[in-house]
Amino acid sequence: MTILVTGVAGFVGSHVAAALLARGERVIGLDNVNSYYDVTLKEARLARLKPRPGFTFLRLDLAQRDAVFEGLAPELAGITEIIHLAAQAGVRHSMIDPYAYVASNVMGHVVLLEAARRMPALRHLVYASSSSVYGGNTRLPFRETDPVELPVSLYAATKRADELIGQAYSHIYGLPQTGLRFFTVYGPWGRPDMAYYSFARAIAAGEPITLYEGGELKRDFTYIDDIVQGVIGCLPHPPANGDRARLLNIGNNRAERVLTLVRLLEEGLGRRAIIQDAPRPVADVEETFADISAIQALAGFAPTTTLTEGIPKFVAWFRDWHGV
């Protein structure tokens, strides 16, 4: 197989690409390597991929359609699967720079779909949506059949737009797609803007951290290796002819208090956190919790890493990367 992985310099993308290369697949990795967070980390992820047989890297911005079509032109005929993970991430940052989210998450998604429909050998497009599409939904666990028409952040709105645009492309062009609603992915080589990573940096430096509602907010924390297993596990299962735009949750099926995460970081780093309490921001939800029965039935997805097992693995990498 020849698999296009977008966002390949990112957290999830780099892990997915590494796993595909390890099993002998050819991977075309695409990323614009933007400066939303430390480019050094992105380049280091890429440096682990570039020497490996079967890997080709294209430094392209999906929002720049002419450059994307020119760069992908030699590869269009041979691509058999796409894993589309490129996006502007960050719920709160979408209130600061909304234009970046529309450009990357909406325009970039459309450009990718336009390229995909021109790939004659393409069998399946798997793309990243987000648990944020559930908005302020209070029915737990979140199910794919729940209403998702009341987003509480622009980031969530762009991800829901991607799902709807994907549905339109499936209807018009018969493009087989699976959108995965990711639930709070964490682990080694993670994103510095994520709470668990920023907490670790602050605790290690003896700086205060801000916990909303006393750390009682809950998240379905999902370890990166489990996410990779689920993403790749979906690849050989494109939707059938009658339903060519499937949506699936991918999470740990367990809601954990944010305060529990902090205590595990304290234990791993050997330092107590300096905690400042604050009200929950308007763009944050109280709890996320994934019903994963659909992806279990489809791909045998079975997350095995609990937070108590995953955080020490992250801390070991964090200490090595930052020299603490």
N, C-alpha and C positions, 0 to 999 in steps of 0.2 A: 504494500500500500504506500501511497504518497499522501502525507497528511499535512495540510496547512494549519499551523498553530499561530493565531494572532495573539499579541500581547506576550510574546515569548520571553521578553526580558522581565516580565512581571513575576510576582510570587507564584501564583497557580500555574501560569503558562510555562515557566521554566521547569517546574517539577513535572508537569505533564509531558513536556518535550523530552526530558531526561528518561522518563519511564518508557516512552515510545521508542526512543533510540536504543534503550537497553534490550528491547525485544526484537530489534533488527529492522524497524520501520524506517522509511525515509521521511524526514521532517523538514518542511520549509517553514522557517520561523520568521514572523513579521512583527516589527515593533518600531515605534518612533523614538523610543528611549527619551521621553520628555522629562522635565525637571520638576514634576509635581512633588517628588521626594528624591532623596539622595541618588544621583545618577551613578555614583561609585558602586552602590549596591546592585543596580541594574546591570552595569557593565561586568561586575563580578559573576553574576548569574550567567550572563552570556559567555563569559570566559570558560565556564565549566562545560558549555555545550559546543562551542565552536570547533574544538579539536576532534570531536567524535565523528566517526564515519556515518555518513548518511544525513548530516545536518547542513542546511543552507540557510544563511541569514540574509534578510532583506530589511534594510532600515527605511521604512516607509510610514507615512502618516495616513491612516485610512480615510481621514476627512479630505485628503487631497486626491480627488478621484483620478485625474489625469496621470499623476505620478504612480498611483496604485496600478492602474491598468497597464501602464507601460512596464512597470517592474514585474508584474505577474504574467505578462503576455507569454513568455517562453514556457511557463509552467501550467497554463490553464488546462491544456489537454490531458495532463497526466495526474492531476489531483483527484483522489478518490474519496477523501474525507476532509472535513474542515472542523477544527475546534476553535471557535471564535471567542477569545477571552479579552481582547483589547477593549479598554473602556477608560473613561475618566472616573476614577473611584473617589469615594469619600462623601458621606451624607452631608456633613456640616459645611464642607468646602463648596458645595453646590450653591449655598447662599452667598458666597463670596464671589465666585466666578461662574455664573450660570451659563455664559456663552461657551465655555470650554466643554460643558456637559452636553449641550445641544450639538456642538460640532463633533465631538468624539463619539458620544453614545447614540446619537440619532443619525447624523450624516454618515459617520463611520460605519454604522450598521447597514445603512442603505447601500453604500458603496460596496461593502462586503457581499451583500445579497445580489447586487448587480453583477459582480464578478462570479459569484457562485452559479447563477443561472446560465452562465456561458461556459461552464465546465462539463463537457459531455460525459466524463467518466464518474462524476460526483454521485456518491451513494447516500451520503448523510452529512448534514450540518448540525453540529452540537454547539450551542452558544450559551454564554453566561447571562442569566437574568439574576435576580436578587430576591431575597426574602423581604426586602424593603417594600416590594410591591403590595404586601399585605397591609401596609399603612397602620392605622389604629385598630385593626381587627382584634377583638378580644376573645374570640372563640379559639380555644386551644385544644389540640395542636393545630397549626395552620395546615389546611388541606388545599389541594390544587383547585377544588371546586368552590372555595370561598370567594366572596366578592372582593375585587381588587380595584375598585374604581375611585378610591379616596386616598391617594398618596399623601404623605405628610412631609415630603421633601421633593425638591426638583430632581435629585438623583433617582428617587423611586419612580417619578413620573417618566423619566427618560427610559428606564428599564421596562416599564409597562408599555411605553410606546414601541420599544423594540419587539415585544411579544406580539403586539397588534400588527406591526409592519410585517413581521415574520409570517403571521397568519395570512395576510394579504398575498405575500409572495408565494406561499404554498398553494393558495387557491388559484392564483393566476397562472403560475408556472409549474405547479406540481413539485415544488422543491421540498424534499423530505427534511424536516427539522425537529430537533429536540431542544427546548429551552430549559436550562437547569437553574432553579431558584436556589442560589447558594446561601447557606446560613453560617455567618461568622467564622470564616476560615482562619486558622492560626497554625504556627509551627516555625521551624527553622527556615531562614531566608525570607521571613515574612515582611509585611509592609510596615515601615516605621510610623505611618500615620494611624495605624490601628491601636486601639486602647491598650491591649495587652503589651504591645511593644513600647509604647510611650510610657506606660506604667513602669516597665522594667528599666528603662533609661532613667526615669526620675528616682526610683528606689535606689538604683546603683549609685546615683550621684548625690543622694541625700536631699533631694528636692521634693517639694510637696506634690501630691497628685490630687485631682478633683474627682470625687465620687458623687454621682447623682443619686439622690434619694437614699443616702447612706449605704450605697453599694447593693441595694435590694433589687435593682433592675436585673432581669434575667436574660441570658442569651443562650442560644443553642450552639455552643462552641464546637466546631468540627475540625479535626486534625487533618493536616494537609495530605498525609498518605491515604487516608480514607477518601478524601475528595478525589484524588488522582484515580484511585480504584473505581470510583463511581463514574467519573467522566469517561475514562477509557472503556469501562464496562458497557456504557451506552452505545459506543460507536457501532458495534455489529448489529444493532437493533433499530434500524430506521423505522419510522411510522409506516403502517400499512397504507395502501392506496386511499382508503376512505378517510384517513385522519393523518394528514401530512404535516401537522404543526402541533406537536405534543409539548406539554409543560409538566415538569417534574420537580418536586422538592429534592434537595440533596443536603442533608444535615445529619446531626448525631442522634436525633430523636431523644434529646435530653436537655431540659432547660436548667442552667446553673446560675447561681447568683454571681454578680460581678465581684462581690466581696470575697467569694470563694477563690476566684481567679487571683485576686490580690494576695490572699494568704498563701497561695501556692508559689507566687512569685517571691514573696518575702522569704519563704522557706528555702527556695532554690538559690537566692542571692545572698542569704545570710544577713539581711537587714530589714528593719521594720519600716513600713511605709509611713510617711507623714501625710495624713489624710485631711483634706478639706472637703466639706459637704456642700452641695449646691442643688438647686432645683433641677429637675429634668428639662433639657432644652426642648423647644417646640418640635424639632425635627427628629427627636428620639422617641422610640416606642418603649413601652414598659417591659414587654417580654416577647421573645421569639421562641418558637418551638415547632419543629418540623414533623409532620406526619410523612414518613418515608415508605409507606406500604406500596405505593405505585412503582417507585424505582427498585424496590426489593423484588417485586414480582417480575419486572421487566428484565433486570440485569443482575439479580442476585446481590444487590448492594447490601452490605452488612458492616457498618462502621464498628471498629473494634477498639479504638483508642479513647479512653476516658480523659477528662481534663487532668486528673491526678497523674496520669501517665504521660500526657502530651506536653504539659507545661515544663516538666523537668527536661524534656528533649529540646524544647525551645530555649530554655535557660542555658543549657550546655552550649548550644550554638551561639547564643547571644554573648556569653562570656568570652568565647573564643574570638568572635568577630570584633567585639569592642575591646578586648584585652582587659577585662575586669574580673 
